Amino acid sequence: SEKQKFLTATNQLIGKVLLRAQPKIQNHTINKGIATSGAACFSFLRVDFAMTEAIEPYIYEINEFPFANTKGHLGDVQRKAYRELF
């Protein structure tokens, strides 16, 4: 279906962006120690995207969700994920 094709293309596009960004993010001054130590950390990201006339995804930007300890900003996605982790 067109919906499934769009969802697949969207997931592939987001995956490509994140994989290509990973080396730069790991080498950033703030993250370099974390990456070098082998520790793992993660952020929740929000992708702002649109659909072209050809039913292809187009990414405007990728933003980080507020931190889980930011009062009043903990969303259902983060709440469920943190419950599974801790």
Buried (B, 14 or more C-beta within 10 A) or exposed (E): EEEEEBEEBBEEBBEEBEEEEEEEEEEEEEEEEEBEEEEEEEEBEEBEEEEEEEEEBEBEEBEEBBEEEEEEEBEEEBEEBEEEEE
